[in-house]
Structures are given as C-alpha cells and as structure tokens.
C-alpha cells in the first residue's frame, strides 16, 4: 500500500457527482497545496461525508492521501477515509477576490493550447487554469438518455457499513453544457469543452424548479452573458483519466472585471 501523505490545500474545484463502482457516488475535487502545487482528489463521495468533513470551495483543508496507484496522472491522489480536517471558513468574495487570486493566479497558464503542448511533451500538467481570449457562447446538448442506466442506478443504491446514504438519490443532469471559446494562442483553432462544475449543474437543478420553463433564460444570463461581459472568467480544466489527451472544464473562476486591475499580469 502506498504511504499516507498529509497535505494542506485550498479547495478550488468540485465537479458534479457521478455514480461510482467504488462507492455510491463520487466527485472529482481539485485543490492547490500550500506549496503551490495542483492536487486532484478522486473519488470524493462528498454527499456521504460526515458534516464536519463536508468542505466547501475556497476552504483550507488538511487531507490524508495516498498516491493513486491506478491513475498515472501525477496530481491524482486517493483520499484516505475520514482523512479530512477543515482548517478555515471559505475565503470571502472580497471586492477583488484578492485572497483567492493570491493562491490561484501563480498557477495560471497562457492558454489551453499551451497546457496541451506541455501535457503531450511531459505527461503533465493534467490540471490547469487559464483565461480564454474569447468566450463565444454556451451551448446546451440534451443527453441521449436523460436518466441513469440500470447499472448506474444499482451503483447509486449500494449500501455501505457505517455510511448513511443521501436523503435524495443523485439526479442525472439531462444536458451537457459546452463552452465554445478561443485561446490566447496564435495557433488556436477554437475549442468546445464540456463543463462539469458542480455550481453550474446544481443551478440547473434548482432553477428548473424555481423558474420552470424560464430556467434557460436565467441560466444563460448567469453562465453565458455574465461570464462573457461582467466577469474576468477563467477556466479550471483537467484531463479525462480514460482519455488522457482530452480536457474538460471542471470549474469556473470568475472575479468581476476591473479595468484598473491586473494590467501588469502576463496572463
């Protein structure tokens, strides 16, 4: 068994959960360590965690992990059961998000194209953050099957000793949300990347109930218009374990645009 390592890190990404063979459900979590390195935690059964271990985005945590033996991606680590200790409240949305930027921006990359070239040459990084030069639009693609398959439903209905299942069965989101954008890279031909950010997909769940048929209007205002016009939007991205050359957007970083801020920042 790989040795247990303790790491201190700031949680920056949580993806929407999916059925998991190793547990009832799991989510991919990305964090930045206090030494300024990417950390991928998977699987994380967030809805099954004890209340005192249910970390939120932009909380500092201490985690006990082992290097994931079946995942060659260098950032990937398995979370040890009950190995989470929450160290802080979530960082506040201050006027310029400065406390978050101080941790996040040092790991910024010039573009997705640059990240892909680095990954192809060195097999890492497989996590990254960048600012697209242009977000063209957000597209909705209906899932071919809007509900879980029978095998996925059986995964969700597994039982485990000492683990209380969630009160509500995990809902499958019947759409894929895909951003069309261009990189700040001379060779960029444009990208279409699916976004699995938990906040975005949870908005779909809540807003279809709250707004009914008007949910798309509210959704586009928040995740398309504001991300394009109001916010200084960056994408957290990660590679897919089963398709190591493919990237998806795993989280959004969206401080409000400030023309007077960041003029000297390279990217």
C-alpha positions in Angstrom: 0.0 0.0 0.0 1.4 3.5 -0.9 2.4 5.6 2.1 -0.1 8.0 3.6 0.8 11.7 3.0 -0.7 14.7 4.7 -1.2 17.8 2.6 -2.6 21.2 3.3 -4.5 22.7 0.4 -7.2 25.2 -0.7 -10.2 23.5 -2.4 -10.8 25.3 -5.7 -13.0 22.8 -7.7 -15.8 20.3 -7.1 -17.4 18.6 -10.0 -21.0 17.3 -10.1 -21.1 13.7 -8.7 -21.5 10.6 -10.9 -22.3 7.0 -10.0 -19.2 5.1 -8.9 -18.3 1.4 -8.7 -16.1 2.1 -5.7 -18.9 3.9 -3.8 -22.4 5.1 -4.1 -21.3 8.3 -5.9 -18.2 10.4 -6.3 -16.9 13.8 -7.3 -13.6 15.0 -8.6 -12.0 17.7 -6.4 -9.1 19.9 -7.3 -7.1 21.9 -4.8 -3.9 23.9 -4.6 -1.4 22.9 -1.9 0.2 25.4 0.4 3.4 24.8 -1.6 1.7 25.9 -4.8 1.1 22.6 -6.5 -2.0 21.1 -8.0 -3.8 18.3 -6.1 -6.5 16.1 -7.6 -8.6 14.1 -5.1 -10.8 11.3 -6.5 -13.1 9.8 -5.7 -14.6 12.0 -3.1 -18.1 10.9 -2.0 -19.0 14.5 -0.9 -22.7 13.9 -0.1 -21.8 10.9 2.0 -19.2 12.7 4.1 -19.8 13.5 7.8 -20.9 17.0 8.3 -17.6 18.1 9.9 -15.8 16.9 6.7 -18.0 18.5 4.1 -15.6 21.1 2.8 -16.7 23.9 0.6 -14.9 25.7 -2.3 -12.1 28.0 -1.1 -11.7 26.4 2.3 -8.3 25.4 3.5 -8.2 21.7 4.5 -5.7 19.2 5.7 -6.1 15.8 3.9 -4.5 12.4 4.3 -3.9 10.9 0.9 -2.1 8.2 -0.9 -0.8 8.4 -4.5 -3.4 6.9 -6.7 -1.8 3.6 -8.0 -4.2 3.1 -10.9 -4.1 6.7 -12.1 -0.8 7.8 -13.7 -1.6 11.5 -13.7 0.9 13.0 -11.3 -1.6 15.2 -9.5 -4.0 12.4 -8.7 -4.3 11.1 -5.1 -6.8 8.9 -3.2 -8.4 10.4 -0.1 -8.0 8.3 3.0 -11.3 7.5 4.7 -12.1 10.1 7.4 -8.9 11.9 6.3 -10.3 15.4 6.0 -9.8 18.2 8.5 -11.3 21.6 7.7 -9.0 24.4 8.7 -10.8 27.6 7.8 -14.0 29.2 6.7 -14.3 29.8 2.9 -12.3 32.7 1.6 -14.7 35.6 1.2 -15.7 37.2 -2.1 -13.9 40.4 -1.3 -14.2 43.3 -3.8 -11.4 42.0 -6.0 -11.3 38.3 -4.9 -7.8 39.1 -3.9 -7.3 36.3 -1.3 -8.3 33.8 -3.9 -6.2 35.3 -6.6 -3.1 35.2 -4.4 -3.4 31.4 -4.4 -4.8 30.7 -7.8 -3.0 33.1 -10.2 0.5 31.7 -9.6 -0.7 28.5 -11.3 -2.3 30.4 -14.3 -1.2 29.2 -17.8 -1.2 31.2 -21.0 -3.8 29.0 -22.8 -5.4 25.6 -23.2 -3.2 25.1 -26.3 -0.1 25.7 -24.1 -1.4 23.3 -21.5 -2.0 20.7 -24.2 1.5 21.0 -25.6 3.0 20.7 -22.1 0.9 17.7 -21.3 1.8 16.0 -24.6 5.5 16.6 -24.0 5.8 15.7 -20.3 2.5 13.9 -19.4 1.8 16.8 -17.0 0.2 19.1 -16.1 -3.2 17.3 -16.2 -4.8 20.2 -14.3 -4.7 23.8 -15.2 -6.2 27.3 -15.2 -6.2 29.9 -18.0 -8.2 32.9 -19.2 -9.8 32.3 -22.6 -9.2 35.2 -25.0 -12.9 35.0 -26.2 -15.9 33.0 -24.9 -18.1 32.8 -27.9 -21.2 31.1 -26.4 -22.5 28.4 -24.1 -24.3 25.5 -25.8 -26.8 23.0 -24.4 -26.8 19.4 -25.7 -29.5 17.1 -24.5 -28.2 13.8 -23.2 -29.2 10.8 -25.3 -30.5 9.1 -22.2 -31.8 11.7 -19.6 -31.8 9.2 -16.8 -29.2 6.8 -15.3 -28.8 3.4 -16.8 -29.8 0.4 -14.7 -26.2 -0.4 -13.8 -25.6 3.2 -12.7 -28.8 3.2 -10.6 -27.6 0.0 -8.9 -24.4 1.8 -8.0 -26.3 4.7 -6.5 -28.3 2.2 -4.4 -25.4 0.4 -2.9 -25.1 0.3 0.8 -22.0 0.5 2.9 -21.4 -0.2 6.6 -21.3 3.0 8.8 -22.3 5.2 5.8 -25.7 6.7 5.7 -26.9 7.2 2.1 -28.0 10.6 0.9 -31.6 11.5 1.5 -32.2 12.2 -2.2 -30.9 9.9 -4.9 -28.5 11.7 -7.2 -30.2 13.4 -10.2 -28.7 13.0 -13.6 -28.5 16.3 -15.4 -30.1 15.7 -18.8 -27.9 18.2 -20.6 -24.3 18.7 -21.4 -23.1 22.3 -21.1 -20.4 23.2 -23.5 -18.4 26.4 -23.8 -17.1 27.5 -27.2 -14.1 29.7 -26.9 -10.7 30.7 -28.3 -7.3 30.7 -26.6 -4.8 33.5 -26.4 -2.6 31.4 -28.7 -1.6 32.1 -32.3 -2.2 28.5 -33.3 -5.6 28.2 -31.6 -8.4 26.9 -33.9 -11.0 27.2 -31.2 -12.3 24.8 -28.6 -15.6 23.2 -27.4 -15.3 21.9 -23.9 -17.9 20.4 -21.6 -18.2 22.0 -18.2 -18.9 19.7 -15.1 -18.7 22.4 -12.4 -20.9 21.4 -9.5 -22.2 25.0 -9.0 -23.3 25.2 -12.7 -25.1 21.9 -12.7 -26.7 22.5 -9.3 -28.0 25.8 -10.7 -29.8 23.7 -13.3 -31.4 21.5 -10.6 -32.6 24.5 -8.6 -33.6 26.8 -11.4 -35.8 24.2 -13.2 -37.8 24.0 -10.0 -37.8 27.8 -9.2 -38.3 29.2 -12.7 -39.9 26.3 -14.7 -39.8 26.9 -18.4 -37.8 30.1 -17.9 -34.7 28.3 -16.5 -32.7 28.7 -19.7 -33.1 32.4 -19.6 -31.8 32.6 -16.1 -29.1 30.1 -16.8 -27.8 31.9 -19.9 -27.8 35.2 -18.0 -25.6 33.7 -15.3 -23.3 31.3 -17.1 -23.1 32.9 -20.6 -23.8 36.7 -20.6 -22.2 37.4 -17.2 -19.3 35.1 -17.8 -18.6 37.0 -21.1 -19.5 40.6 -20.3 -19.3 41.1 -16.5 -16.7 38.6 -15.2 -13.0 38.1 -15.7 -13.7 34.5 -16.4 -11.0 31.8 -16.2 -11.5 28.0 -16.7 -10.2 25.3 -14.4 -9.5 22.3 -16.6 -8.5 18.8 -16.2 -7.8 15.8 -18.4 -10.0 12.7 -18.5 -8.5 9.6 -17.0 -9.8 7.3 -19.7 -9.0 9.7 -22.5 -5.7 11.4 -21.4 -5.5 13.8 -24.3 -9.0 15.1 -23.7 -9.7 18.1 -21.5 -12.9 19.2 -19.8 -13.8 22.4 -17.8 -14.0 21.3 -14.2 -14.6 24.7 -12.6 -15.1 28.4 -13.2 -13.1 31.2 -11.7 -15.0 34.5 -12.3 -13.9 37.6 -10.4 -15.6 40.8 -11.6 -13.8 42.6 -14.3 -11.8 45.6 -13.1 -10.1 47.7 -15.8 -7.7 49.2 -13.3 -6.6 45.8 -12.0 -4.1 43.3 -13.3 -2.7 45.4 -16.2 0.8 44.1 -15.5 -0.2 40.5 -15.2 1.2 38.4 -18.1 -1.8 36.0 -18.1 
